Amino acid sequence: MAPAVKVYGWAVSPFVARPLLCLEEAGVEYELVSMSRAAGDHRQPDFLARNPFGQVPVLEDGDLTLFESRAIARHV
């Protein structure tokens, strides 16, 4: 069964590292959806529907979608 929590971003980003560390610390199973900044994945319409600013990270937890690493860390 796939984890209910998905994090969109690139692993080398310090902004993505914060929520990933919080998820690991809390023992929450998650899926990292790797994106390519060079390919412009963050500017595609499906991603902009998740975060209209086109920035990472984005966390999806069921029906809840959050962006901004501090907001995600607080949620976790």
N, CA, C and O atoms as a DFTB+ gen file, in Angstrom:
304 C
 N C O
     1  1       0.833      -1.178       0.000
     2  2       0.000       0.000       0.000
     3  2       0.881       1.246       0.000
     4  3       1.846       1.335       0.759
     5  1       0.544       2.192      -0.846
     6  2       1.335       3.415      -0.961
     7  2       1.087       4.327       0.242
     8  3      -0.027       4.396       0.761
     9  1       2.137       5.024       0.678
    10  2       1.952       5.954       1.793
    11  2       0.938       7.041       1.443
    12  3       0.853       7.473       0.294
    13  1       0.175       7.476       2.434
    14  2      -0.831       8.515       2.209
    15  2      -0.196       9.893       2.061
    16  3      -0.803      10.799       1.488
    17  1       1.014      10.055       2.570
    18  2       1.687      11.350       2.534
    19  2       2.664      11.377       1.367
    20  3       3.490      10.478       1.209
    21  1       2.555      12.423       0.552
    22  2       3.484      12.626      -0.562
    23  2       4.149      13.980      -0.394
    24  3       3.508      14.966      -0.028
    25  1       5.449      14.009      -0.668
    26  2       6.206      15.255      -0.645
    27  2       6.788      15.451      -2.034
    28  3       7.487      14.580      -2.551
    29  1       6.501      16.589      -2.630
    30  2       7.003      16.921      -3.954
    31  2       8.194      17.860      -3.807
    32  3       8.130      18.845      -3.071
    33  1       9.289      17.548      -4.518
    34  2      10.455      18.412      -4.486
    35  2      11.695      17.690      -4.951
    36  3      11.629      16.567      -5.450
    37  1      12.822      18.342      -4.782
    38  2      14.106      17.723      -5.101
    39  2      14.885      17.576      -3.801
    40  3      14.938      18.487      -2.975
    41  1      15.478      16.418      -3.649
    42  2      16.100      16.031      -2.373
    43  2      17.260      16.935      -1.967
    44  3      17.590      17.002      -0.783
    45  1      17.881      17.623      -2.899
    46  2      19.034      18.467      -2.559
    47  2      18.627      19.840      -2.035
    48  3      19.489      20.630      -1.649
    49  1      17.349      20.132      -2.015
    50  2      16.871      21.429      -1.539
    51  2      16.813      21.458      -0.013
    52  3      16.246      20.551       0.597
    53  1      17.390      22.486       0.614
    54  2      17.277      22.585       2.069
    55  2      15.834      22.818       2.512
    56  3      15.470      22.484       3.639
    57  1      15.015      23.386       1.637
    58  2      13.611      23.624       1.967
    59  2      12.814      22.322       1.974
    60  3      11.821      22.202       2.691
    61  1      13.245      21.360       1.183
    62  2      12.614      20.039       1.173
    63  2      13.158      19.203       2.329
    64  3      12.443      18.368       2.882
    65  1      14.411      19.422       2.694
    66  2      15.037      18.635       3.764
    67  2      14.315      18.803       5.097
    68  3      14.184      17.838       5.851
    69  1      13.846      20.007       5.397
    70  2      13.184      20.250       6.691
    71  2      11.970      19.349       6.886
    72  3      11.906      18.642       7.892
    73  1      10.988      19.342       5.953
    74  2       9.833      18.462       6.170
    75  2      10.192      16.979       6.124
    76  3       9.587      16.177       6.836
    77  1      11.173      16.603       5.295
    78  2      11.571      15.195       5.252
    79  2      12.149      14.766       6.597
    80  3      11.860      13.670       7.078
    81  1      12.955      15.615       7.196
    82  2      13.527      15.314       8.509
    83  2      12.426      15.191       9.559
    84  3      12.468      14.296      10.403
    85  1      11.450      16.080       9.509
    86  2      10.329      16.014      10.463
    87  2       9.528      14.733      10.280
    88  3       9.141      14.099      11.261
    89  1       9.277      14.349       9.041
    90  2       8.537      13.113       8.775
    91  2       9.308      11.901       9.289
    92  3       8.728      11.003       9.898
    93  1      10.617      11.881       9.041
    94  2      11.456      10.779       9.529
    95  2      11.424      10.718      11.055
    96  3      11.259       9.646      11.638
    97  1      11.582      11.862      11.689
    98  2      11.606      11.928      13.153
    99  2      10.282      11.459      13.757
   100  3      10.264      10.820      14.809
   101  1       9.168      11.784      13.080
   102  2       7.844      11.395      13.580
   103  2       7.478       9.962      13.212
   104  3       6.468       9.438      13.682
   105  1       8.301       9.322      12.369
   106  2       8.027       7.948      11.963
   107  2       6.875       7.819      10.979
   108  3       6.224       6.776      10.911
   109  1       6.626       8.871      10.222
   110  2       5.536       8.875       9.245
   111  2       6.050       8.328       7.917
   112  3       7.078       8.776       7.410
   113  1       5.329       7.359       7.359
   114  2       5.683       6.857       6.032
   115  2       5.282       7.899       5.002
   116  3       4.201       8.483       5.079
   117  1       6.165       8.125       4.036
   118  2       5.889       9.119       3.005
   119  2       6.530       8.682       1.701
   120  3       7.386       7.799       1.664
   121  1       6.092       9.324       0.645
   122  2       6.676       9.100      -0.677
   123  2       7.252      10.428      -1.145
   124  3       6.548      11.438      -1.162
   125  1       8.527      10.435      -1.525
   126  2       9.137      11.624      -2.106
   127  2       8.930      11.558      -3.610
   128  3       9.444      10.660      -4.278
   129  1       8.190      12.497      -4.130
   130  2       7.958      12.586      -5.570
   131  2       9.044      13.506      -6.114
   132  3       8.955      14.730      -6.010
   133  1      10.078      12.886      -6.701
   134  2      11.223      13.650      -7.193
   135  2      10.843      14.442      -8.430
   136  3      10.190      13.944      -9.346
   137  1      11.274      15.683      -8.420
   138  2      11.000      16.574      -9.533
   139  2      12.326      17.077     -10.075
   140  3      13.348      17.028      -9.392
   141  1      12.299      17.559     -11.299
   142  2      13.502      18.100     -11.918
   143  2      13.332      19.603     -12.122
   144  3      12.481      20.055     -12.888
   145  1      14.156      20.353     -11.421
   146  2      14.116      21.810     -11.596
   147  2      14.574      22.174     -13.002
   148  3      14.009      23.068     -13.632
   149  1      15.605      21.476     -13.496
   150  2      16.134      21.764     -14.828
   151  2      15.088      21.539     -15.916
   152  3      15.053      22.263     -16.911
   153  1      14.236      20.529     -15.720
   154  2      13.189      20.235     -16.703
   155  2      11.968      21.136     -16.521
   156  3      11.058      21.127     -17.350
   157  1      11.952      21.912     -15.437
   158  2      10.835      22.821     -15.198
   159  2       9.587      22.150     -14.669
   160  3       8.474      22.632     -14.879
   161  1       9.776      21.018     -13.970
   162  2       8.614      20.303     -13.419
   163  2       7.776      21.188     -12.499
   164  3       6.560      21.018     -12.407
   165  1       8.424      22.130     -11.820
   166  2       7.718      23.004     -10.878
   167  2       6.892      24.087     -11.571
   168  3       6.187      24.845     -10.905
   169  1       6.970      24.165     -12.880
   170  2       6.194      25.139     -13.658
   171  2       5.101      24.482     -14.491
   172  3       4.435      25.148     -15.284
   173  1       4.918      23.182     -14.312
   174  2       3.877      22.462     -15.050
   175  2       2.512      22.718     -14.408
   176  3       2.423      22.890     -13.192
   177  1       1.445      22.744     -15.220
   178  2       0.104      23.043     -14.693
   179  2      -0.337      22.137     -13.544
   180  3      -0.977      22.608     -12.604
   181  1      -0.005      20.843     -13.605
   182  2      -0.432      19.948     -12.520
   183  2       0.256      20.300     -11.201
   184  3      -0.347      20.160     -10.137
   185  1       1.512      20.756     -11.257
   186  2       2.184      21.166     -10.027
   187  2       1.689      22.533      -9.562
   188  3       1.521      22.753      -8.363
   189  1       1.455      23.444     -10.491
   190  2       0.949      24.767     -10.120
   191  2      -0.434      24.690      -9.488
   192  3      -0.829      25.591      -8.748
   193  1      -1.174      23.619      -9.776
   194  2      -2.461      23.411      -9.106
   195  2      -2.244      23.081      -7.628
   196  3      -3.110      23.350      -6.796
   197  1      -1.090      22.500      -7.305
   198  2      -0.762      22.180      -5.908
   199  2      -0.190      23.396      -5.183
   200  3      -0.520      23.646      -4.024
   201  1       0.656      24.139      -5.862
   202  2       1.260      25.345      -5.298
   203  2       1.334      26.402      -6.393
   204  3       2.178      26.302      -7.284
   205  1       0.475      27.404      -6.347
   206  2       0.438      28.408      -7.407
   207  2       1.718      29.229      -7.527
   208  3       1.925      29.901      -8.538
   209  1       2.586      29.185      -6.504
   210  2       3.852      29.900      -6.566
   211  2       4.933      29.098      -7.289
   212  3       5.993      29.639      -7.603
   213  1       4.678      27.815      -7.557
   214  2       5.639      26.974      -8.264
   215  2       6.889      26.674      -7.462
   216  3       7.966      26.511      -8.035
   217  1       6.765      26.600      -6.143
   218  2       7.920      26.346      -5.288
   219  2       7.771      25.009      -4.579
   220  3       6.665      24.495      -4.406
   221  1       8.915      24.456      -4.172
   222  2       8.919      23.228      -3.386
   223  2       9.335      23.583      -1.971
   224  3      10.027      24.580      -1.766
   225  1       8.930      22.795      -1.001
   226  2       8.214      21.527      -1.077
   227  2       6.697      21.731      -1.068
   228  3       6.181      22.787      -0.700
   229  1       6.015      20.673      -1.491
   230  2       4.564      20.570      -1.351
   231  2       4.286      19.231      -0.692
   232  3       4.854      18.212      -1.085
   233  1       3.417      19.229       0.304
   234  2       3.031      18.003       0.990
   235  2       1.556      17.758       0.747
   236  3       0.735      18.663       0.899
   237  1       1.220      16.535       0.371
   238  2      -0.172      16.104       0.269
   239  2      -0.399      15.025       1.317
   240  3       0.279      13.998       1.329
   241  1      -1.354      15.270       2.186
   242  2      -1.725      14.329       3.241
   243  2      -3.224      14.107       3.115
   244  3      -4.026      14.837       3.698
   245  1      -3.591      13.086       2.343
   246  2      -5.005      12.865       2.048
   247  2      -5.538      14.023       1.216
   248  3      -5.020      14.305       0.135
   249  1      -6.572      14.693       1.717
   250  2      -7.166      15.827       1.009
   251  2      -6.471      17.151       1.317
   252  3      -6.790      18.174       0.711
   253  1      -5.535      17.138       2.243
   254  2      -4.849      18.362       2.658
   255  2      -3.597      18.575       1.821
   256  3      -2.787      17.660       1.672
   257  1      -3.432      19.767       1.277
   258  2      -2.228      20.139       0.542
   259  2      -1.608      21.345       1.226
   260  3      -2.267      22.362       1.443
   261  1      -0.328      21.217       1.562
   262  2       0.408      22.307       2.205
   263  2       1.670      22.601       1.421
   264  3       2.272      21.702       0.834
   265  1       2.067      23.861       1.414
   266  2       3.380      24.232       0.906
   267  2       4.010      25.171       1.915
   268  3       3.345      25.617       2.851
   269  1       5.283      25.473       1.734
   270  2       6.111      26.183       2.703
   271  2       6.612      25.185       3.752
   272  3       5.825      24.544       4.448
   273  1       7.920      25.072       3.846
   274  2       8.519      24.050       4.706
   275  2       8.143      24.214       6.179
   276  3       7.981      23.215       6.880
   277  1       8.004      25.430       6.656
   278  2       7.643      25.628       8.069
   279  2       6.213      25.176       8.347
   280  3       5.941      24.570       9.384
   281  1       5.309      25.468       7.430
   282  2       3.915      25.034       7.603
   283  2       3.829      23.514       7.599
   284  3       3.079      22.924       8.377
   285  1       4.604      22.882       6.715
   286  2       4.611      21.420       6.647
   287  2       5.181      20.838       7.938
   288  3       4.622      19.895       8.497
   289  1       6.294      21.401       8.411
   290  2       6.915      20.910       9.649
   291  2       5.954      21.050      10.825
   292  3       5.878      20.165      11.677
   293  1       5.238      22.134      10.869
   294  2       4.281      22.347      11.962
   295  2       3.141      21.333      11.890
   296  3       2.678      20.845      12.921
   297  1       2.692      21.018      10.682
   298  2       1.620      20.033      10.493
   299  2       2.066      18.653      10.965
   300  3       1.315      17.940      11.631
   301  1       3.298      18.286      10.613
   302  2       3.822      16.966      10.966
   303  2       3.952      16.869      12.468
   304  3       4.377      15.836      12.985
